[in-house]
Amino acid sequence: MASGPKERGIIDDMKAEDGETDDVLYRRIRERLETVGDIEKPDLFFSLWDCGGQLLYYIAHQVFLGSRVIYIVATDLTKALDDIISSRTEGPITVKDDWTVKEFLSYWLNSIHAYAVPDSGAINYSGQQEISPPVIVVGTKKDLLCASNDGEAVEREANERLMAIKNYLGTNAVSSSKHIAGWIAVDNKSREGERAKDPKIAELREKMKELAEKHFFLGKVPVKWIRLELTLRRTRKETVTLEEVYQKGKEIGMGTRDVDDALEFYHSVGEIIHFPSDANLKNTVILDVGWLVSLFKLVITQPCIYKKDVNSPWVVVNGVDELFGKGVLHEDLVDYMLRRHGRLEDKTVLLRMLEMYDVICKHPHKDCFYLPYLLQKPEDEGADIICPSTSTACAPLYFHFPGNFLPDGLYYRLVVRSAKKWPAWMEVFKHRSRIVVDKATHLNVSLCKVGSDIEIRVLRLQADGNKPMKLEPDEVTQVREAIEGELSQLINNYFPGLSFKTCVKCKCPHHTSGKLLPGGTDVDDCCIPVETERGKLKTDVTTCPISGVPYKEYDLHLWFNKNVVIQTNSQHTNQESDILGKIRPLSELYKRLGDEFGDEDVGIMKVLLDGGLLTKQKLSGLKTGAEIFVALEESGHIGIGNLDFLKELLRKMNRPPLVDLVNTYESQTEAEQLRKEPIAKRRKLE
């Protein structure tokens, strides 16, 4: 935020509060602007958030992590990379037990990379795009590295330790380490009065300013938006109603559309939280994000403390056992905790927020919610329950994440999403779950976290002592497509820096667990990508890339059904010709993209569009990629010179080659227009 010579004009037309003189109003606004420095030149205002290591914050990361942010990753320089970080216990929860320093550093950098959308505005002074969001690695306690007070010796030792971290991350966290824009070692104890004595602290501040300017965080903000924010902050309230915000906006000359735009901006930068599209939340505007975190804490971690009190009621004792033992959050526990702290009126907002972030889902038969994130049972528990020996099950597929980073939040959200999609019943353990897909036919799907991969298996349970019926390829294929669609949507919503490949696990002896694979971004975990085209397997044989040995342990055609009718060009020639004939300018592009689309892609795209962009009725009638493209053009989402939405859609589907195809088409079209332009001008002159 900045101010300049026009500041007096901004103040002149701002309405004063009751009994407030113009001078008092001027001072109030000036004090707000002076907090960022010299008001006669552009300056910056930073909001500082400390994302602690408590489990609570792992659940709530989506509220804090974003792309319009500068991250400071702090590490204790007195600890070596392989030193164990002391375990922290929260009630029955042990958080990240026995992790090393290097594992924690990798975790945080990978989290930043996974959660944050690359900022297209991150352009440096040379006109080159930089990796966003930027990260500064800060080594602390450098004053404890040497026994002497020799400043040069301290700096040398600190530099060597930072270099060791840099070398490790450069090899083992290749993609995420590219976000690092600076390395600084500080002594954060030595002070002179109120100011830090170490000049490196000032260097850190300057680095933050440099990165903010370089990454264009100084984008222009309408004056009215700043005035609205100041007016809302002055209420000293943690939350206000949307009607209150509209009224405050009206008082300073803002219409509802202006207010909505301002709220959207402040939500995007994490200063205010507002969800206008949700019926239960649209009337609540959260001015203090800490209010939301404290609400989470009341229900998630505070009950653990109360359970130790001999006078606590059984609703707390049993509720905590169910929460951490079975992944079930009972409403009576929520009611008790909120009522005890005088916040029962916030129950609807809390539960809806957790549902909207896919942290919880309603239990189908009880007044409670599934909350698998908090399960603390041993990881190997529940294997016989999830996949009984009496069931008929297909061999598993695996969703593999390049860089071998799978956030727990993504796995648990996929479990929650699947339970929402098929709400009949679910069995859930720490890293294992089984969801009933079709109660009538006893069809189930299991989702397990195996290392940094998600294992998916379709199975049919035994009923009434009878041998279960065999699995049909069409039902297995439909389950896979549904899970892949949900996973793609979750990545788009929460983890846009991630991607995944559908794989099998090779059991040949040529794999070395933990070995870095060629290319330096993946560690060998025996995953072999399954090659598909238009919803079909490209080949009957999957070959191990390391040994070259064919891998035919099981028939993949259950997962990629041969019998599913693939809509080929020959089957839809007349229909697609009619469609493409109406959109000649882009018909070539649509046809080339459509040739790469199969039923699997069409299904995933429908899931991504099923959010108001196209109606359910409209989507149900679209059978091919070309039909979807035409519908998007007719609705105004894509067109000549307007293909950004199409490219973003293809990115969400994890189809970078098709994004490249669109980019190539745009370049060729632009070049063709440039070639034609002189001719057109000459003809005009004639």
N, C-alpha and C positions, 0 to 999 in steps of 0.2 A: 504494500500500500504506500502511496506517495502523495505528497502535497507540494504545491508551488505557489506562484504569485496569484493564481485565481482563487485561492482559498477563501478570501473575504467574500467573493461573489457566491461561493457555495454556501457559506454560513448565512448570508443575508436573507435567502428565501427559505430557510429551514424554520419550521414552526417551533416555537418554544413550548416547554412544558408549562402547566398552570403555575402562575406566579414567578416564572423564570424570565429574567431580563435578557436582552440581546447579549449583553456583556457576559452574563453567566453562561448562556448557551454557547457563545463563541469560545469561552475558556474550556467548556466541557469537550467540545470537538477538538480544540487545539491540544488539550492534554492527551486525548486519544492518539492524535497524530504524532505528538512529540515523543511518545513512547518508542517510536521507531527511529529517532535520531533527528538530524538537521532537517527542518521542514522546508528549507529552501532548495533542497536537492532530492532526487529520488532516493529512497531508502527502503528497507525491508522490514516486514513483521513476521516473526517465526512463532508458530505454535509448537511447543515441545511435548512429545509424548514418550513416556518410558514404557516400552513393551517388556514387562518383567517375564521371568521364566515360569511363573505360576501357571498351572493347568488352565485356570480361568482365562488367561490371555491367549492360550493356544486356540480355545474355542472361539474367542472374540476377535481373532486376527483380521477377519474380513472388515471389521469396522475401522481398523487403523491402517492397514497396509494398502497402498495405492501407488499410482505413478507420479502424482504431483507432490512428491515427497523427496527430501534428502535424508538418507539413512546414515546413522552413525552406529557402527558395530564396534562395541567396546570389548577389549580382551585384556586380561591381567598378564602383563609381560613377565611377572615373576614365575609364571607356570609354563612348563614345556608343553609342546604339542601333544605329547602322549600322557600328560598328567590327567588323572581322573578328577572331574569336578564333583565336589561333595554332593551327595544325594540330598534332596529337599523333600520333606514329607508334609502333605496337607491332609490331615485326617487319615483316611485309609489310602491316600494316593501317594505313591512315590513318583516324582516327576523326573523323567529322563535319567533313570538310575544308571550309574557307572558309565556315563558318556565321557569321552576325552575332550580336551580343549579343541582339537582339530575337528571332532565330530560336531561339536556345538557350532563352531564357525561355519562349517559346511552347511549345517542345518539352517542357520539364519540366512546365509547368502542364497541358498536354494529357495527358501521361503520367499524372500524378497523377489527373486526372479520368477517364482511361480505365481505369486499373488498379483504382481504389478503388471499393468498393461503398458507396453512400450509407448513413450510419449513422442508422437510424431513431430512435436515442436522442438525437440531437443537438438538444436543446431548450434554448432560452435562457431567461433568467429571466422573460421576458414570456410564456412558454408557446408561443412560435413556433418552428417548425422551422428550423434553419440548415443551410447547405450543409456537408456533411462529405465528406472530412476537411478540417480547416482548414489554411490555408497562411499563413505569415508571410514576407513578402519583406524580406530584410535586405540593405541596401546597405553594402558594405565600403569601407575606405580613405577615409573622408570627411576624414581629417586631411590628405590630399594634394590636396584640392580647391581650397584657397586658399593663397596664398603667406604671408599673414599668420596670426597666431595668434588673430585675432578670432573668438571662439566663435560669436557671433551670425551673422557672415558665413558661417562654415562650415555652420551649421545651415540657413541660407537656401538656400545652394547645394545642399546635400544634399537638401533638401525639393523644390527645383525639379527635380532629376534624378529623384527618385523619382516626382514628379508626371508627368514625361514618360513614364516606364515605365508608370505607371497608365493614362494616356490611350491609349497604344498598345495595351496588353492589353485595355482596355475596349472597343476597337473591333475588334481582330483576334483575340482569344481570348475571345469573349463568354461561353461556357458555363464554360470552365475558370477564368476570372478571378473568377468568383463564389465560388470557394473561398478567396480572399484575405481574411484576417481582420485583417491588420495590416501596417504599413509602418514599418520602423525603419532608421535609418542609424547605423553604428557606426564607431568608431576602435578597431580590434582590436590595436593595438600599444602604446599608452600604458598603462603599468602602475605601480602602487604596490606594490612587493613582489610578493606572489603574486596580487594582485587587479587586475582591470581598472580603469583610472582613469575611463573613459568611463561616466557614469551610464546611458547607453543600454543597456549590457550588462545591468545590473540590471533595466531596463525590459523587456528581452527575456525574462529569466527570469520576471518577473511575468506577462508576456503568455502565456507557455507554461502557467503555473499556471492562469491565468484560463480559457484555452481548454480545458484538461484538465477543470476542474470544470464548465464550461458544457456540454461535450459528454459529460458523464456517464462519463468514463473512470474515475471513482472507484467503479465498481460493486463491490458486495460480493463478496469472494472468500473461500471457506471457509478457516478457519484451517489445516485439514489440508493444503490445497493448498499454502499457503505453506510449511508445514513440510516437505512433500515436495520442493518446489523447493530449499529450503535444504539438505536432506539430499543431494540429487543434486549440487548445486553443490559441496558439501564433498568429493565424490569427486575433484575436480579433473580429471575425465575430459571429453574432447570428445564421445565417444559412449559409450552403454551399451546393453546388451541390454534388451529389454522385460522379460525374466525378472528382471533386476537391479532394474528399476524396481518391479515387483510386490513383490519381496522387501523393498525399502526402504519401500514403502508398508505392507506387512504389519507391519513393525517399529514403525510409528507408528499402528497401528490402522486402516489403510485396506484395504478390499476391492478386488478387481480392477476393479469397476465405478467406484468412487471414483477410482482411479488413471486409468482410461480417460477419465473426465470431466475430470480435472485436465490430462491431456496434451492433450486437445482444446482446452481453454481456452488453455494456454500456446502451442499451435501457432497458434491464431487471433490472438494478439497478437505473434507472431514471436519469442518467447523460446526456444521449443523446437520442433524439427521432428520430426513423427511421422506416418506414413501407415499407419493400422491396416488399411485395406482392400486394401493391395497385398501379395501373397504374398512378394515379394522384399525388401520394406522394412519390413514390420510388426514385425519383431523388432529393428529398429535405432531407437534414440531418439537424436537429435542434440541435444546440450546446448549446443553452441557453433556458431552459424550460420556463423561465420568459418571453421570447419573445412570446411564444404561449399564455401565460396567458394575456399579455398585448393586444394581438390581440383579444382575447375573450372580454376583457373589453371594447375595442373601440366600439364594435358592440352591446354589451349587456347592459352595464351600463352607458357609456358616453352619449348616446342619451338622457337619462333622464335629465342630466344636461343641455344639449343644448336646450331641450324643454322649459325650463324656460326662455330662452332668447327671448325677443319680436322680435328680428331680425332673429330668426331661420326660415328657409323655411318650407313650409307645408309638404315636404317630411319627415322632422324630426317629426313635431307635429303629423301628421297622422300615421307615421310609429310607433311611440312609443305607441299610442293608440291601434293600431292593434296588436302590439307585446304583450302588457300586458293585453289587453282586449279580444283578440281573439286567441292568441297563434300563430300569423302569422308573420313571418319575411320577409319583402319585400326586394328584391334585390336592389331596388333604395336607400333604407336606408343604406344597406351595402356599396353600391358604394359611397354614399355621405360621410359616416363616414371615410372610408378608404382613399378616395381621399383627404379629408380635412387634414388628418394626413400623407399624402404622402406614403400610404401603399397599394395602389390599386393593385399593382402587387402581393400582398399576398392573394388576394380574393380567388383564386382557392384552395390554401392550407387550408385556414380557413374553407370554406364551406365543403370541402371534409373531413377535420378532424371531424367537427361536425356531418357530415353524417356517417362517419365510427364509431364514438362512439355512434351512434344511438340517438343523441340529436335532430337532425332535419331530416325531410324527405321532398321531393319535393312535392309541391301542384300539383294535377293532371291537373289543368286548368289555372294556373296563374304563373307569374314569382315571385314566393315566396315559402316559406318553412313553414311547420308546426313546431312550437317550443312550445309544450304544457307545458314545464317545467316552463315557466315564467308567466303562467296565474295567475291573481290575483282576479278573480271574486269570489263571495261567493260560498262556497262549495255546497250549496243546489240549486244553479242556474242551470237550464238546465234539470231538472228531466223529465219534460213533453216532452221536445224535444228529449231526449235520448231514452225514452221509452214511446211513445205516447199511450194514452188510446185506440186508434182505432187499434192498432197493435195486432197481435197474438204473444205472447211471452211464452217461457217455464219458469218454475221456475228456479231461479239462482243456480249456483254452486259457490263455493268459493275456492280460493287458499290460504291456511293458512300457515303461516310461523312460525315454532317453535321459541319460545322466543318472539313472538308478535312484531317482528321488520321487517317492510317493508320500505326500503328506497324509498323516492320519486323517486329517479333516476331509480329504477327498474320498478316501475309502468309506468312512462312516457316513458321509453325505450320500454316497451311492447306495449304501444299505438303506438309509432313510428314504431316499427317492424311490427305490424299488419296493419298499414296504408301502409307500403311498400309492404306487401304481397297482400293486396287487395286495389289497388290504385284508385278505382273509386271515392270515396268521403268519407269525415269524418266530423262529428260534434264533437267539442271538447270544454270542459269546464274544470275547475280547477281539479276536481277529477272524471269527468264523460266524457265518449266518446262513440260515436257510429260510426262503420265503415261499409260501404256497402260491403258485401261479394259477392253478385251476383245481379247486377243491373236488369237483366232480370226477375228474380223471386222475387225481392224486399227483398232478404234475407240480414239481418244485424246481427252484433254482438255488444253488448255493454260491455265495460270494465269500472268498477267503483272502486275507492279506498274507501273501507269501513273500517275505523279504520286501523288495520294492516293486512287486508285481501284484496284480489282482487276479486271482484264479476264479474262473466261472465254470460251473458244471450244472447240467440239467439232469434231473433224475425223477423217476416215478417210484413212489413208495408202495409198499405192500399194503393191501387192504383186506381185512377179514381173513387173514391167513392164506389168501390166494397169491400165487406168484404174480408179480406186477407185469402189466402188459409192456411190450417193447415200446421204445421211444420212436416217434415218427419224425422224419427229417423236417417236415414243414413246421412242426411245433418247436423243435429245437432251434431252427433258423430264426423263427419269429422272436423267441426269447433273446437270442443273441443280438438281433437287430434292435430290440427294445432297450436292452442294457447298454449297448453301444451308443444309442441315441441319448439316453439319460446321462451317460458319462461325458459325451461331447458337450451337452448343455451345461453340466456342472463345471467343466473346464472353462467354458466360455464365461460363466457367471462369476466364478470364484478364483480360478487358477489359470488365467489366460496365457501365462508364460509356459504352461505345460503342453505336451502332446503325448500321444500313445500309439502303440502298434499292437495289433492282434497277433499273438504268437503261440507256438507250441514249445514245450521244454524238451530239449534233446538229452538223451541219456548215454550218449557215446562217451568213451573215456578220454576224449581229447580236450575237454573243457577244464579250465583251471579257475576255480571259484575265487572271485575277487580280483582277477587279473584284468588290467586295463586293456580294452580291445583297441585295434587299430583305429586311429581317428581321435583317440584320447578323450572321448566324452562318455563312454559306456564301460561298465565293469561286467565281465563275463558272468552271467547267471543262467547260462544254458538256453536262453530264449532265441528262437528262430522265427522271424516274421513269416506269416502266412500270406502268400501272394495271391491277390484276388483281382478280378476284372469284371465289372458289371455284375457284381454279386456272385460270381462263380469263381471257383478255384482256377488259377492259371494252369496248374499242373497237378497230376495225381500224386506226385512225389515232392516232398519237401526235403531239401538238401541242407545238411549242416554246413555253414559257411567256413567252419574251422577245419573240419576233417574231409569235407566233400562227400561224406557218407550219406546215402539216401535214408531219410527218416520216415518209416511207415509203421509206426507203432499202432496207429488206429486210423479209422476211416473219418476223414474230416468232412465228408459229404453230409453227415448229420448236421453239422454246423452251417455248411454252405450248400443248401439243398439243390441237387441237380434237377429235381422234379419241379422246383418252383419255376413258373413260366417267366422267363426273362423277356422283357419287351424289347425285341430287337428292331432294327430299322425296317426290316422286311415285313414285320407284323404290323407296323404302324406307318407305313410309307405314305398312304393317302392322307391319314389323319395329320401326321406331322407336316406334310407338304402344305396342307390347307393352313395349318397354324403358322408355319414359317413364311408362307406367302404373304401374310398380313404384316410381317415385320421385316421386310427385306433388308433394311439397313443393318440389322444385327443377326440376320438368319444364319450367316456363315458361322459366327461365334457360337450361337445357340446350338447349332448342329454339331460343332466340334466338341462342345462341352457335353451335349447329350450322348454322344458316342462313348464317352467315358463313364456314363452313369448307368448303374444297375438298380435293381430293386432296393438293395441295401442303402445306396446313396439317396434314393428318392425318399425312403423311410426316415433316414436321419434328417434330411432337409425339412420334411414335414414336421418333425418334432421341434426343430429350431424355429420354424415359422409359426408354430401353434401358440401364439401369444398375442394375438390381435392384429398382426400384420396381414394375415389372410384368415377369413372365417373358416370354422371347422367344416362347414358345408362346402365351401369352395375347395379346401384342401382335399376332402374326400373324393372329389371328382377328378383330381389331377393324377395321372398315371405315369407320366414320363417327365424327364428333366426339362424337355422343350416346353411342355405345358406349364410347368412351374415358372420358367423364365418369362413366358408370355404373360402369365397372371401377375407377376411382379412388375412387368413393364406397364401393363394396363392399370395397375394400382399406383403407378408413379414412383416406384421404388428404384427402378433401374431404367436406363435408356441411353441414347447416344450422348456421349460426354458425361455420363452419370453412371459409372460402373463400380463406384466405391463400395456400395452396399453389397453388390454381388461378390466382390473380392473378399469382403469381411465375412460373408456367409460361407464361402469356400474355406477360409481360414478356420472358422469355427468347426468345420467338418474335417479338419486336419488333412486338407488336400492342397498342399503348396504347389504341386505341379500344375494344377488347374488355375491357381492364382497367377502363376507365371504365364500360362496360356492367355489369360485375359490381359495381362500387362503387355505381352507381345502383340496382341491384337490391337490394343490402344496405340502402341508405338507405330505399327504398320499403318494404321488408319490416319494418324497424324502426319506421317511422312507422305502418304498418298495425297492428303489435302494440301500439303505444302507444294507438292509437285504440280497439282492442278491449279493452284492459286494464280500464278502468272498468266496461264492460259485464260482463266476466267476474266482477269482484269483486262487482258488484251481484247477479248471479245466484247467486253463492255465498252471499251474505247471505240471499237469499230462501229 
